[in-house]
Amino acid sequence: MDNTVQKGLEYGICPSAERCGGCCYQGVAYTDQIKNKEGETRAFLKQNGVDPALLLGIESSPCIYRYRNKMEYTFGNEVKDGPTILGLHAKKSFISIVSTEDCRLVHQDFNEVLKATLKFALEHGYTHYNQKLHTGFLRSLILRRGVRTKELLVNIVTSSAQEFDEAGFKDMILGLPLENTVVGIMHTVNDNKADALIADEVRQIWGRSWYNEEILGLKFKVGAFSFFQTNVEAAERLYKDAIGLIDGLEGKTVYDLYCGTGTMTQAMALKAKKAIGVEIVAEAVETAKTSAEINGLDNCEFICGDVGAVLSSIQEKPDVIMVDPPRAGIMPKAMQQILSYSVDQIVYVSCNPKTMAGNLHTALLSGYRIKQIKAYDNFSFTKHVEAVALLERAE
């Protein structure tokens, strides 16, 4: 039996599996999960005119349970006028919430903080926010964890409808018997009607607003609102594979587009002449700059802005390009700008093989050939698949 599968068998099936929308493969053998994901990836390639035989297969996750280092829980109820609970959205629902106090995909500390936070809320008589009526108080609880550093960040999100007992919440969280060390407790006020997290005010109750993480031999400062890979062990392997596809970084200038907090940018800067990261999220860019200083890298440059706009103004030309776009993929204009540099190699890291396949088809029409594609299961029990493709300029 695969060691990855064996390591997770003791956790069993989640008791919320039938109702919770967080997973779609609970109760499905892991070997069948990755077989399905590989088949879907091949189908996306074929639908977009990309030879599915180029896919080298799919890598299973190094850890299939307890891998998530971030979770955003929502306050609500499962049925109308039901009691306030804290958990994830029910399957195919934007309103109903399912309790997930025994989730198998997160560290047990997350489950303990979730249960304690709900108990605290009920004891204080706080109401939960109603997404339809835009009334109520408690909105969400966001937990983030440094897997290598064992640092835990707690962020409770409310509206401004009531006063929140910040001192009591701090004492409650710090009094929990946790394996990880709490390094920051935050209170974010969000009165926006949208379901998205938009911070009107961020109050630092205790500690700091970031945690530290280590990946690829480098240290990273991850802010409360910064993007960072959810499965660190799997992401590290994927990044190593992606960077390893490049034919020699020494003496080269590399673009890392949609770079997030600059994990791959900095890893490539260890060998490259210069690495330039482009990211639209300002906090992620500032975090990347800080991490580069911590790691003693002076050949990194991070630019905040939309990729298309930045490429229209940047002067220094790349020798190689790495892209890691969001789920929507690379927009047509930006894709054409990337291809117009005519670099010998483009490495495409994707969190959505469907949109990646469309971008790869565009590259084929622009004089590139696809050397190889590999899929990665970094999010076991969910529908999500990662992939890495190597593009080479045709002679």
TARA-V524938 format. One record per residue. N is the residue number from 0. RES is the residue in one small letter. NEAR is the number of other ideal C-beta (glycine too) atoms within 8 Angstrom. Layout:
BEGIN
n & res & near
N & RES & NEAR
N & RES & NEAR
END
This chain:
BEGIN
n & res & near
0 & m & 4
1 & d & 8
2 & n & 6
3 & t & 12
4 & v & 12
5 & q & 8
6 & k & 9
7 & g & 12
8 & l & 7
9 & e & 4
10 & y & 7
11 & g & 6
12 & i & 6
13 & c & 12
14 & p & 5
15 & s & 12
16 & a & 10
17 & e & 4
18 & r & 8
19 & c & 14
20 & g & 10
21 & g & 9
22 & c & 11
23 & c & 6
24 & y & 11
25 & q & 9
26 & g & 5
27 & v & 8
28 & a & 6
29 & y & 13
30 & t & 8
31 & d & 8
32 & q & 13
33 & i & 11
34 & k & 8
35 & n & 9
36 & k & 13
37 & e & 12
38 & g & 8
39 & e & 10
40 & t & 14
41 & r & 10
42 & a & 9
43 & f & 12
44 & l & 16
45 & k & 9
46 & q & 7
47 & n & 10
48 & g & 6
49 & v & 13
50 & d & 6
51 & p & 9
52 & a & 4
53 & l & 10
54 & l & 12
55 & l & 6
56 & g & 7
57 & i & 12
58 & e & 10
59 & s & 10
60 & s & 15
61 & p & 7
62 & c & 12
63 & i & 12
64 & y & 10
65 & r & 10
66 & y & 15
67 & r & 10
68 & n & 12
69 & k & 10
70 & m & 9
71 & e & 8
72 & y & 13
73 & t & 11
74 & f & 14
75 & g & 12
76 & n & 12
77 & e & 11
78 & v & 6
79 & k & 4
80 & d & 4
81 & g & 7
82 & p & 4
83 & t & 13
84 & i & 13
85 & l & 14
86 & g & 13
87 & l & 12
88 & h & 11
89 & a & 12
90 & k & 7
91 & k & 4
92 & s & 8
93 & f & 5
94 & i & 7
95 & s & 10
96 & i & 15
97 & v & 14
98 & s & 9
99 & t & 14
100 & e & 10
101 & d & 8
102 & c & 13
103 & r & 11
104 & l & 11
105 & v & 11
106 & h & 8
107 & q & 8
108 & d & 11
109 & f & 13
110 & n & 12
111 & e & 11
112 & v & 15
113 & l & 15
114 & k & 9
115 & a & 11
116 & t & 14
117 & l & 12
118 & k & 8
119 & f & 11
120 & a & 12
121 & l & 9
122 & e & 6
123 & h & 8
124 & g & 5
125 & y & 12
126 & t & 11
127 & h & 12
128 & y & 14
129 & n & 8
130 & q & 9
131 & k & 5
132 & l & 6
133 & h & 7
134 & t & 7
135 & g & 10
136 & f & 12
137 & l & 13
138 & r & 11
139 & s & 11
140 & l & 14
141 & i & 14
142 & l & 15
143 & r & 12
144 & r & 15
145 & g & 15
146 & v & 9
147 & r & 8
148 & t & 9
149 & k & 10
150 & e & 11
151 & l & 16
152 & l & 15
153 & v & 13
154 & n & 13
155 & i & 14
156 & v & 12
157 & t & 16
158 & s & 11
159 & s & 7
160 & a & 8
161 & q & 9
162 & e & 3
163 & f & 10
164 & d & 7
165 & e & 9
166 & a & 7
167 & g & 9
168 & f & 15
169 & k & 11
170 & d & 8
171 & m & 11
172 & i & 13
173 & l & 9
174 & g & 5
175 & l & 10
176 & p & 3
177 & l & 10
178 & e & 6
179 & n & 11
180 & t & 7
181 & v & 13
182 & v & 9
183 & g & 14
184 & i & 14
185 & m & 14
186 & h & 14
187 & t & 13
188 & v & 13
189 & n & 12
190 & d & 6
191 & n & 7
192 & k & 3
193 & a & 5
194 & d & 4
195 & a & 5
196 & l & 10
197 & i & 7
198 & a & 9
199 & d & 8
200 & e & 6
201 & v & 10
202 & r & 9
203 & q & 10
204 & i & 10
205 & w & 7
206 & g & 7
207 & r & 6
208 & s & 9
209 & w & 12
210 & y & 14
211 & n & 11
212 & e & 14
213 & e & 10
214 & i & 13
215 & l & 9
216 & g & 5
217 & l & 11
218 & k & 9
219 & f & 13
220 & k & 11
221 & v & 13
222 & g & 11
223 & a & 12
224 & f & 6
225 & s & 13
226 & f & 6
227 & f & 12
228 & q & 9
229 & t & 10
230 & n & 13
231 & v & 12
232 & e & 11
233 & a & 16
234 & a & 13
235 & e & 10
236 & r & 11
237 & l & 14
238 & y & 13
239 & k & 9
240 & d & 10
241 & a & 12
242 & i & 13
243 & g & 6
244 & l & 11
245 & i & 12
246 & d & 4
247 & g & 6
248 & l & 11
249 & e & 7
250 & g & 6
251 & k & 10
252 & t & 12
253 & v & 16
254 & y & 10
255 & d & 14
256 & l & 13
257 & y & 11
258 & c & 16
259 & g & 13
260 & t & 13
261 & g & 19
262 & t & 16
263 & m & 14
264 & t & 16
265 & q & 17
266 & a & 12
267 & m & 15
268 & a & 13
269 & l & 7
270 & k & 6
271 & a & 14
272 & k & 7
273 & k & 11
274 & a & 14
275 & i & 16
276 & g & 15
277 & v & 14
278 & e & 14
279 & i & 7
280 & v & 10
281 & a & 6
282 & e & 9
283 & a & 15
284 & v & 14
285 & e & 9
286 & t & 16
287 & a & 18
288 & k & 11
289 & t & 9
290 & s & 15
291 & a & 15
292 & e & 8
293 & i & 8
294 & n & 9
295 & g & 5
296 & l & 10
297 & d & 5
298 & n & 8
299 & c & 16
300 & e & 7
301 & f & 15
302 & i & 11
303 & c & 8
304 & g & 8
305 & d & 7
306 & v & 13
307 & g & 10
308 & a & 8
309 & v & 11
310 & l & 11
311 & s & 7
312 & s & 6
313 & i & 8
314 & q & 4
315 & e & 7
316 & k & 6
317 & p & 11
318 & d & 8
319 & v & 14
320 & i & 13
321 & m & 16
322 & v & 12
323 & d & 12
324 & p & 11
325 & p & 6
326 & r & 6
327 & a & 7
328 & g & 12
329 & i & 11
330 & m & 8
331 & p & 7
332 & k & 7
333 & a & 12
334 & m & 12
335 & q & 10
336 & q & 12
337 & i & 13
338 & l & 13
339 & s & 6
340 & y & 9
341 & s & 6
342 & v & 10
343 & d & 7
344 & q & 13
345 & i & 14
346 & v & 16
347 & y & 13
348 & v & 13
349 & s & 14
350 & c & 8
351 & n & 10
352 & p & 13
353 & k & 7
354 & t & 13
355 & m & 14
356 & a & 13
357 & g & 10
358 & n & 13
359 & l & 16
360 & h & 11
361 & t & 12
362 & a & 13
363 & l & 11
364 & l & 5
365 & s & 8
366 & g & 6
367 & y & 12
368 & r & 8
369 & i & 15
370 & k & 7
371 & q & 9
372 & i & 14
373 & k & 13
374 & a & 15
375 & y & 14
376 & d & 15
377 & n & 12
378 & f & 12
379 & s & 12
380 & f & 12
381 & t & 9
382 & k & 6
383 & h & 7
384 & v & 14
385 & e & 14
386 & a & 14
387 & v & 15
388 & a & 13
389 & l & 13
390 & l & 14
391 & e & 10
392 & r & 11
393 & a & 6
394 & e & 2
END
